[in-house]
Amino acid sequence: MNGGDPAKWLELDRRARADWGPEQQGERRTPLSALCHRDGRVRHRALNEAAGHPELFPLVVVRCADWVGPVRDRARELLAEILDAGTAVTLAPVILRVADRYRGDHALGLLDGVLRRAPRERLAPLLLSGDRAVRRYAYRMAVEEGTLSPVELARAAAEDDDAVIQGRCAEAALTEGPGAEALEMLLGARNPQARSAGVTALRRLGEPERAVDFLADRSALVRACARYVVRQHGIDPLPWYRARCADPAVQPGAALGLAECGERADAPLLWALLEHPAPGVRA
């Protein structure tokens, strides 16, 4: 195991105590088993030895939320000693998981302090972590610290598969007014969270006419944003949808858009599309 697999460390800690019984009383303790021992005095003594065992640092993090005060205090002292820009990257997954526990926020505060003082490149591995919670944390910090450019933020919004990261990075990329490259990344993103942010920004950037191209987008969110932008520009999207739905080459998004904002009089036009040869339009 390593620091990047928090669930296994927490499960190890839980099972070590659950499996302990009188028959283990005389067994020789390892540093690992001592850190998970039922007896707080044993855990406390084990922490004094853990400083020389980097492989056990994740359990030091777990002990920072220990229910026994002296154990918890010693673990926090030790974590403050061992946590630097290097170990912070390794231990971040466990720290973030432990932060959800009662009394678990102290370790998170230490992590925050170390990473905010660290060089920008130290945050890079966390931005690429396979752990979604770690990536969310890292991007939140990067946005707060202003360490990523609008292009980097737009790329993250377009490429990351987490909706929270997509939304946070897209919003941050647009805060100061993105350049053309960042805007195009958002508009061309595969996920609707980033595309919708880019489309909405067209109004503020003085390019509302470009939103027309997204009225038939495959995403309902993007279509709604496009309608908002064109309406603010004085364009009624309803005639546009009607014209597209009367065209044999109608796009599925146009049919959906008409259904979303059309009137009762548009029902015959939509009914006719139930016979359209394209499955996407019929659906």
Buried (B, 14 or more C-beta within 10 A) or exposed (E): EEBBBBEEBBEBBEEBEEEBEEEEEEEEBEBBBBBBBEEBEBBBBBBEEBEEBBEBBBBBBBBBBBEBEEBBBBBBEBBBEBBEBEBBBBBBBBBBBBBEBEBBBBBBEBBBEBBEEBEEEBBEEBBEBEBEBBBBBBBBBBBEEEBBBBBBBBBBBBBBEBEBBBBBBBBBBBEEEBEEEBBBBBBEBEBBBBBBBBBBBBBEBEEBEBBBEBBBBBBBBBBBBBBBBBBEBEBEBBEBBBEBBEEEEBBBBBBBBBBEBBEEEBEEBBEEBEEBEBEEBEE
